[in-house]
Amino acid sequence: MTRAWLPLLVILAPGAFYFLRGRRLLPEGGVARKTVALAAGVTAAVQLLTVLLVCGDDRGAVSPRYLYREEFIAEQSVESFGVLTTLRLDLCQLLGIPRGGGTAPDASAASASGSVSAEEPPEIPEPEPIVYGDNVMAIDFETLMEGHDATLRKMDEWFAARTPTRQNEYTGYFAGKNLILFTAEGFSRFAVREDVTPTLYRLANSGFVFENFYNPLWWASTTDGEYAVCTGLIPKSGCWSLYRSGENELFFCLGNQFRALGYGTRAYHDHTYTYYNRDVSHPNMGYDYQGVGNGLEVKKTWPESDLEMMQQTLPEYVGDAPFHTYYMTVSGHMNYNYMGNSMSAKHKDEVAHLGLSEAAGAYLACQMELDRALEYTLQYLEETGHREDTVLCLSADHYPYGLEQETLTELNGGESVDMRFDVYHSTLILWSGSMTEPVRVTKPCSSLDILPTLSNLFGLEYDSRLLMGRDILSDSEGLVVLSDRSFLTESGRYDAAKDTFTPVPGVTVPEGYVKSHQQAINGMFSNSRLILEQDYYRKLGLSHSE
């Protein structure tokens, strides 16, 4: 507010002027009815003309017509229409008021979303080449269309037309192993340091090493990051998607998948168990869920200790073979200071020698608690003989947005952090004690891709057409999608706010490259929303309980 004093003064000036002088400008006896009627008529005409112009403007990958009638994108709506119109469109969405669009896109745009690049990888001559099948299920979309309404039929057509990802040399690579999956609060690549967080550093560099992993920030709450990881779907704007899904069929969630195979499936959160209604969402994903207040006993600090959570919970299930456990951590939560963050205060002395600002030091200090929790986990698995048969996977719910850009730059070694794309560049840990050497992956990927990647690695039955993420280890093109429809591929970056594509040096993209990608991405957003609203998986007849 201090830095923005001049714009704020300008905003307040009209109100102050009217309060002081405005009434003196009005004629005695008020404004004539004819003048009021004329003003109202002109206002209505201008509004109608503007709406007609907007609805007729179909230019660009995300056109004004698309923004106004089809899909609500808050960031771009503000840029295109202003705050008041954006507020009205947001209210329409929240109240379920139709705006003339919002149905599933045509199936003609679906194929690009499954395989954006038409080029096939070169075949390596072999005496007996391996022919990999597609990761699909036996879903008869044609028959389903006969009994579905118009919205569901368009969804059926879109998913049926998608290009699935293929199985590959890593299909079933971890089959039969245990899985511990973490969504780590406020985690980022800045928290991975050999000198301060050695366990995080070792895990990030000795399993699958994803050099171009991104962690997009979505809209409604921090649980949107959890939702993307756990469902492989894009969260819906304007609601808590994870809570909203609490009564839906979530066939592909790992808790439901592993439970159907006879695994023990548990979930833990070291904060209040009802926070963000996780007591509704997590059991629906197939987990026996505990948090603070319904079975998990950790010291009540803010934030609570990830290390204490692991010390208390590991004995509950390690030894129950096989097992899959999901954790949502909390030790890395903002605010990043030494007065209000107990985890930062706990490790303050251990980062004092780094000479960082308080915010940067406090961030690293609280992430050290996560590092110690993982160190304890590895030790416990080793002592109980489960190190070799257990997989650890960890990603963030979002980047540490409680830090200013200058602090992120400080944590980045002084190199400026681009707040459009690079701020989302993060670390995905995927490690098993059975791996003898790292596997490096350069393909752009994101948190949406975690579920299909793990499903393929564990040899689970899933249909890659019905998830918005992709198996990172497949031969599909890498694609990272941000909340405003910006995207990254191996070929370059598209900035939706500027409607500009910047190719990688030396790369020339074909005509229509951005348009085809954006159409496919629009379909991903629309159908993710409709899966949530329509309980689509249930209407496909998918269920582990039958």
N, C-alpha and C positions, 0 to 999 in steps of 0.2 A: 504493500500500500504506500509505503514511503517512496519507493521508486516510481510509482504510478500516480503521483499526486496531481500532475497536470491533466491527464485524461479523466481522472475522477472529478476534478474541479469542473471540467467542461461538461461532464455528465450531469453534475448537480446544478449547473448554472441556470438552465431553463426553469427548473422548479423554483429556485430562489428568486429569479426575476419575476415569475408569475405571482409568487407570494407577496413580493414587495410592490410591483408596479402593474401586474397584469390586469387586475380588476378595474383599474382606472382607464384601460384601453377599451373596455366594453361600452357600447352605447347605452344611454339611459333607457330603462324599460326593457332591457334584454335584447336578444337577437331575434329578428323577424322570422316567422315560420317559413316563409318563402326562402330565406337565406339558408336556414337549416336544411330544408328539403333539397335545395340545390347542392349544398355541400355533401349531403348523404348520397345523392345521385352520382355526383362526380366520384366520390369514394368507391361506390359500388362498381362504376364503370371501369375505374382504374384497376380495382381488384380483379374483375372479370377478365379484362384485357391481359393482365399479368399472368393469371392462371392459364389462359389460352396460349400465351407465348411460351410459358414453361412446359406445358403439356405437349406442345408441338416441337420442342427442342430435344432431338434425339442424338445430338452430337456428343462425341467423346465416349470413352470406355464406361464411365459412370455419368450418364447424361442427366440434365436437369429433370427430364420427364421421369427417369428411373428413380431418382432421389425423391421426387414429389409423390409419385403414384405407387411405386413398387416396394422399395426397401428403405427403411429408415436408417440412415448412417449419420449419427449426431455430428461428428467432426465436419463432414463435408456439407451437411445441411446448414450448419452455422455459416460456413464460408460462402455458400451459394445463396441462402435465403435470409440470413440474419437470425437473431436470437428469438424474436417473437414467433415467427413462423415455425422455427425449430421446436419451440415449446408446444405449439399447437399440434404439430405432427407427432411429437413425443406423447402427448396426452391421448391422441387418437390411438396410438399403438397400445398404450397402457390400458385403455378402456375397451380395446377391441373394436373400435369404430373403423369400418372399411374406408380406404382412401382410393378405391378404384383399381387396386392392384394387389400384390402380395401373395399371389398364387405361385405354385411351383413353375419354374421356367420350362420352356420347351425342351424336349429331349435332344434337339439338334445341338444344344450347347453342352451336352453332358459328356460326350466322348473326350473332349479336350481336357476335362477335369481329371480323367483317369490316366491319360497319357498325353501330356502337353507336347512332347517332342515326338515327331513322327519317325525319327530315325531309330533303327534297331541297332543294338550293339553288334560289332563285328563277330562273326562266328569263328571259333577256334577249331581248326580241323582236329578231329579225334577219331580213333577207330570206332568207338561206339558213343556218339554224342549223347549227352543227357538231355532229354526233353522234359522241361518242367511244365507242370500244369498250372492253371490259374487258381488263385485263392478265392474260390466261389463256393456257394452252397446250392443245392438243388431247389431253387425257388422258381416257381412257375408264374412269372409276372403276367403272361398272357391270360391265364385263367383268372388270376387275381383281379385284373382290370375289369372283367365282366361283372364282378359284384361290388366294385368300388365306385364312389361318387367321383365327380369331376376333379376335385383336388387330389384325391388319392390316385386316380388314374394318371394324372400328369406326373405325380411322384413315381409311380410304377414305371412309366415310360422313361423318365429321366435316369432312374437307377439301372433299368435294364440296358440302357444305351451306354452306360459308363464302361470304360476299358478297365478291367480288373488288373491288379498287380499279380505278377507270376511268382510262384514258388521258386526257390533258389537253393544254392548250396548250404544256406544256413537254416532252411526249413527243418524244424525239429532238433536244432542244434542243442537246445537246453531241455529237450523233452524228458519228463520224469524228475527234473530237479525242483528244488524249493525256490521260491521267489519272495524277496522282501522289497517292496516298492515304497519309495519315499517321495512325497511332495514336500519340499523344504521351503519354509517361510523366508522370503526375501533373499534366497540364495542367488548367486550370480558368479560369473567367471572371476570377478574381483576377489571372491572369497577363497579362491584356489591358489594357495601359495605354499611352496615347499618349506619355507622357514616358519610359518605361523600355523598352517593347517596341513600338516604332512600327510595325514590319512586321506583327506580329500584329494590332495595332489597325487598321491600314489594310485588311488582308485581311478581318477580321471585319466591317468596316463598309462594304465596297464591292462585295461580291458578293451572294449570297443571304444575307440577315440573318435568322437564326432567333432571335426574341426570347424564346422559351420552350422552349429545348432543354435536355434533362436527360440526365445521364450516370449511370444507376443503378450501384450497387456490388453485385456478385453474390457468390458464396459461396467457391469453392474457392481461386482464385488470381487474380493480376492478369491472367492470360491470358483470364479470363472476359470482360473488357472487349473484348479482341481478338476473341474468338469471336463476341460479339454483333454487332460491326461487320462482320466478314468473312462471317458466315453468315446474319445476320438472324434468328437463333434464340436462345432463352433457354438459357443454360448449364444443365447438369444439376448438381444439388447433389451433393457428395461425390466428384467426380472432376475431372480436368483435361479439360474437354470438348474443347478444341482438340487436345490430344494424342490423346484417345480417338477423335476423328474422323479420325485420320490414315490409316485404311484404308477409310473410307467414301467413297461417291460424293457429292461436293460440287458438284453441277451448277451451282448459282447463284452460287458464289464468283466474284468478278470476275476473278481470275487465269485460271480455267478458261473463263469467258465470253469474255474478250478474246483469249485464246490461240486459241480456235476461230475468231476473226475474223481471225487472222493477225498480231495484235499481238505485239511482244516483251514478255514479262511477267517481271519480276524482283522480288525482295523482299530487303530488307536489315534487319539489326539490329546496332547498334553495341555489342553486348556478346557474350559467348560464344555461338557459333552453336547449341550444343546445349541452351542454357538453356531449361527448360520443354519440351524436345524439339521445338523449332521446326524442327529439321532433318527431322522427320517430318511435322509438320502443314503447313508452308508449301509444300513441293513438291506435296503432295496438293491444295492449293488452286490449283495451276496456275502456280507461280512457280519460276524458277531462283533459288535462295536462297543468300545469303552473309551470314555474320556473322563476328565476330572468331574466327579459327581456321580458317576455310575460304574465304579469299579476300579478306576485308575487313581492311585494314591500317590501324588507327587506334592512336594512342598508348594504352597500357594504363594508364589512370587509373580512379579510381572517383568518379563515373560517367564514362563516356567522352563524347567530344565529338560532338554532332549536326552541328556545323559541319564537322568533319573528315570525317564520313561523307558529307555532301553534296559536299564538295570532291573526294573520291575517286571517288564513284559516278556523278555526273551525266555525266561524259565517256564512261562505258561504254555509255550508251543514248540520250542526247539526240542526235538526228540519225538514229536508227533510227525511221523513221516508219512506222506509228504505234507508240506505246509506252504501257504501263501499268506503273507501279512502285508497290510497297507498302513503306512504312517503319514499323518499330516503333522509336521513339526511346528514349533512356535518360538523357539529360542532366538531365531533371527529376526524377530519382529521389530519394527520401528516403535518408538523414536530412538534415534541413535545418539545417545549421550550416556554419561556415567551416573546421572542422578536418578533418572526414571527407568533405566533398563538394568535389571538385576544381573542379566547374563553379561552385559558389557562391563558392569562393575566387577563381576567375578574375575574376569580375565584382563582387567585394566593394566595391571603391572606387567603382564606378558607381552603387551604391545607398546609399552611406554618407550622402549628403545628405538622404535621406528620413526619417531619424530613427526607423526601425522597430526592433522587437525583433530579436534575432539570427535567430530562426526565420522571422519574416516576411521579413526582408531576404534571408536565404539562399535562401528559396523563390523570390523574384523574381529573384535573381541567377542561379540555375541555369536558370530559364526564359528568361533572356536569351540563353543559348546556342542554344536552339531558335529564338528570334527572329532571331539572326544567321544561323542555318542557312537560314531561309526567305528572308532578305534576299539571301544568296548565290545561292539557287535562282532567285529572280526576276531577278537580274542575269545569271546564266548563260543563262536562257531568253531574255532580251532580246538578249544578245550573239550567240546562235546562231539567232535568228529564230524561236523557238518560243513566245514569250510569248502570242501571240494564239491559238494552237491548242492550248494546254495548260490543263487544269483542275487546280486544287489543292483537295483536301478534307482537313480535319484535325479530329480530335476526340480526346478523352482516353480512356485505358483506365479511369480512375477519378478521383475527386476526390483532392486531396492529403491522404489520411487520416493521414499522418505529422504533421499539424499539429493542435494542440489547438483547441477551439472558440474560445477567447479570441484565438488567433492568426488564425483565419479571420475573426473579427469585426474584428480590427485591419486585415486586408487588405481588408475590406469597408467601409472608411472609418468604422469605429466602430459601424456598424449591425449589431445582433445577427444571427447566422446561425442559422436554424432547422435543427436537425439531423435532423428528420424528413423534410422535403421540400426546402427551399431549398438545403441543402448539395449537392444533386445538380444544381442549376441551373447550367448550364455554357455553353460557347460551341462552336458548330459552324461551322467555316470551310468555305465552298463558293464558290470564286472562279474566274473565268476572265479572261484578258487581253482577251477579246472582249466582255465586258460593259461597257456604257457607263454604267449607273446601277444602284444597288442595288435588289434586290427584297426587300421586307420581308415576313416571314411570322410571324404571331402565334400560329398553331396550336401547342398543346403537342405536343412530339415528343421522341424519344430516340434513343440510339445504335442501337437495333434498327431504326430507320427508315432508316438510311444506305444499306444495300444496296438495298432496293427503290427508294429515291429516285434513286440513281445509275443503277440499271438502267433506269428510265424515262427519265431525262435522256439517256442514251446510246442509247436505242432498242434495248436488248438484249431478247432473247426470255426471258421469265420468267413464272412463274405466281404472282400475288400471293396466291393462297390457300395456297400452300405455305411462305410466310414469315410470321414472327410480327410483324415490323415492317410499316409501311405507307408508301407513297409520300407524303411530306409535302406535296407539291404537288398531290395529288389532292383530290377533294371529300369524302373520308372524314373522319370525326370524328377529331380529335387525341386520342391516348391514350398516356399514359406509365405504364408498369408497373414497380413496384419489386419487389425480391426477396421481400418478405413479403406480396405481393399487394395492397399499397396501390396506389392509382392516382390520376392526375390527368386531367381532361378540361377542355374549355372551360367546363363547367358547375360544376366544383368539385373537391374533394379527398376521397378516401376513405382514412381511417387504419385499416388492418386491425388494428393492435394494440389500438385502442380501439373498433373496429367502429362508427365514426362517419363520416358524410359531411357535409362543410361546403360548402354551395353558394356559388358566386360571388354577391356582393350583387346582389339584383334578379332572380336566377334561381330558378325553381321547377322541380324535376325531377319527372317522373311517378312514380307508384307502381311499385315494382319496379325502379327505375333501378339501384340499387346491386346488387341480386341478379342482374339480367341481365348486368351488366358483370362481376361476380365469377365467374359461371358461365362466361362466355366466357374470362376470364383464366385460370381453372383449366384450361380446355381448351388454352389456349396453352402453359401450363407442361407439362401432361401430354404433349401431342403433340410439343413440342420434345424432351422426354426420349426419347420413343419413336422419333422420327426418328433420334436418335443411337444408341439401343440396337438398333434394327431395321435400320439402314442403309436407311431407307425410300426415299430417292430412287433407289437402285439397283433396289429392288424395283418401283418404278414404271416402270423401263426407261429412266430418264434417263441419258444419257452423251454426252459430247462426243467420245469416242474411237471410237464406232461409226460 
